[in-house]
C-alpha cells in the first residue's frame, strides 16, 4: 500500500498539532472520574443542596463496582461518540475542499493508504482515550466503591472500544461522501443512534448487530457473561471494513471538490 507510513506520520502529527492527543483523553478521563465520584458523594451533595425536612436522613445504597463501570461506558457511548464524530467529521472532506487531498494523491500515495492512515490514527486516539478514561474510572471505583472482576472489566471495555470504532468509521465514511463536515458528523451520529435504537427495540432479531455491543458490555460487567458474541464481533468488523471501502471508493472517484 503506497505511502501508508508517510501518511500515518502526517496524521499523527496533525493530531498533535490540533491538541487532540491532549484534550480528547482529558475529556474521557473527566467523564470516567465523574461517575464513581458523583455516586459516592451523592448523599452529601443532596444534603448540601438543602430544602429537606428537619431530621431527614439520606440513605442511598451505593451501586456495585460493575454498575459504576457500566455507567461509565454508557457515558462514553453518548458523549464519546459525539466527541469522535466532531473530531473526525472533516478528516477527508476538509482536505478535499482545500485541494490538499488532490495534491497528496498526485504523489505516490494510494487512496487506500490515504483513508487507512486516517482510520488508524482515529483508532489509536479512540483506544488511548478510552483506556485512559476507563483506567481512571476503574481506579476511583475500586477506591471508593469496591473491587471489580478484572477479566469482565477488560472484556467490557474491549467491546465498547469496538462500538466507538463503529462511530469513528462512520464519521470517516461520511466525511468522504459529503462535502460538509457538519453533514458528515450529523450522518455519523444519526447512523450510530439509529443502530443502537433498532437493536434495543428488536434485541432478538438484531442480536448480531453492532448495536448489541453496549448491552453485551453491561452484561459482562453485571452478570459475568453475555452469551456468544462472535457473530456480533464479525458483523462489526465487516461494517468497519465496508465503511473504509466506501470511503476509499469516494476518494478515488473525487479526490478534490
Secondary structure, DSSP 4 states (H G I P E B T S, - for coil): -TTHHHHHHHHHHHHHHTTHHHHHHHHHHHHHHHHHHHHHTHHHHHHHH----TT-----PPPPHHHHHHHHHHHIIIIIHHHHHHHHTTTTHHHHHHTHHHHHHHSS--HHHHHHHHHHHHHHHHHHHHHHHHHHHHHHHHHHT----HHHHHHHHHHHHHHHHHHHHHHHHHHHH-S-HHHHHHHHHHHHHHHHHHHHHSTTTTTTSGGGHHHHHHHHHHHS-----HHHHHHHHHHHHHHHHHHHHHHHH-S--
